[in-house]
Amino acid sequence: MDYKQKDCAGAADGKPVDENVESFLSLENEHADHRIVPFSNLKRISNSYSRNENKGFSFEEVGCLHSSKSKVLSSHFSSDGKILASAGHEKKVFIWNMETFDCATTAEAHSLLITDVRFRNGSTIFATSSFDRSVRLWDAARPTRSLLKLDGHAEQVMSLDFHPRKVDLLCSSDSNDVIRLWNVKQGACMHVTKGGSKQVRFQPDFGKLLATATGNDIKIVDVEADRILCNLNGHVKDVISICWDRSGNYIASVSEDSARIWSTDGKCIHELHSNGNKFQSCIFHPAYQNLLVIGGYQYLELWSPTEGNKTWAVAAHEGLIAGLAESPHGELIASASHDCCVKLWK
C-alpha cells in the first residue's frame, strides 16, 4: 500500500519547563539511531496480516494526516482497518479513508472537546465522548449528523468503548468516577456503577472483562457478574492510558513517570521508568508480541520487556502524543498529538 505523505506543520505546545528531551536519549538508548536495527529477537504474531513474515523489525513514519487546527486527543481504526477516526479539541470527528486518504468530517459537533472515539466491531458505526457530558453515535459512511445522543452523565465524559461481541453494549465513564452501560439499540442506560474515570477498555474478542483507570488505580471488572476481580496498584502518579494486548491476557498502563504490564490476576510483571519523557498513551504493536508503543512528549518509545527492558526512542511529533491506535490490517499504528497532527507508522 502506498501512503500519501502530507504536510504536517502544526502548532506545537510549549515545552514543559522541567522537560529535558535529551534525558531520555541516554547512552542506554543510543539505538534510537535509525541506522541500528532494534529488537532483533522479536517474535511476529503468527496470525499477522503481513506478507513479510521474514522481514526484520522496522518502525517508521509512513504518512502524516494534517487533520485539525486544534489538539488531537484520540484516534481509532475500524475493525477492518479501512477507516480511521480522530478527534479532540476541534469538537468534530475527522474520518479518513485508509485506501484513498480522503477525509470527511462530522457536520454536527459536540459543544466541547471530544475525549475519546471508538468504533463498534464489524461496523462503520463509532461513538464519541465529550466534555459536554454527552455520548454520541455516528456512521462513518454517512457522517452528516449523529445517529444518537446519549445523555445521563453529570460530569465530563472521559472515555468509552464498545463490547467486542455484544455490539449494542457501550460503556462510558466520567470524571466523577461513574461508569454507565448503554444499550445503543434501545438508546437507554442499562446499568450505572462506580470505578472508572480516566479510561475504560473491554477485553478484546471476549469482552468478559473491563479494565478501568481512576487516579493511580486500575481495576479489572467482570462485566457480567458486576464485580471487581482485582485492583492493580503500583503507579505513583495518575494512570493516563491503558490498553489490552490482542490475546486479552495482559494489560498495559502508563502514568507520566512509568509504564507497567500486568497479568489479569493483578500481578505487575514488567515496569519501565520514563526517565524524563512524560508518558501519555500506549498501545501494543499489532504485529509483534510483547512490544509496547508508548507516546510521550514529541517521542514514541518502543518497549520490549522480554529483551531486558530495551527501548527505542523515535522522534514523532512537535507536542504531546495523546492517543495511539493500532490496526492489524497493514500493521499500522496511528499517533494523535497536541501538535494537531495524526501520523501513521509501520
Buried (B, 14 or more C-beta within 10 A) or exposed (E): EEBEEBEBEBEBBEEEEEBEBEEBBEEEBEBBEEEEEBBEEBEBBEEBEBEEEEEEBEBEBBBBBBBBEBBBBBBBBBBBBBBBBBBBBBBBBBBBEBEEBEBBBBEBBBEBBBBBBBBBBEBBBBBBBBBBBBBBBBBBEEBEEBBBEBEBBEBBBBBBBBBBEBBEBBBBBBBEBBBBBBBBEEEEBEEEBEBBBBBBBBBBEEBBBBBBBBEBBBBBBEBEEEEBBBEBEBBEBBBBBBBBBBEBEBBBBBBBBBBBBBBBEBEBEBBBEBBBBBBBBBBBBBBBBBBBBBBBBBBBBBBBBBBEEBBBBBEBBBBBBBBBBBBBBBBBBBBBBBBBBBBBBB
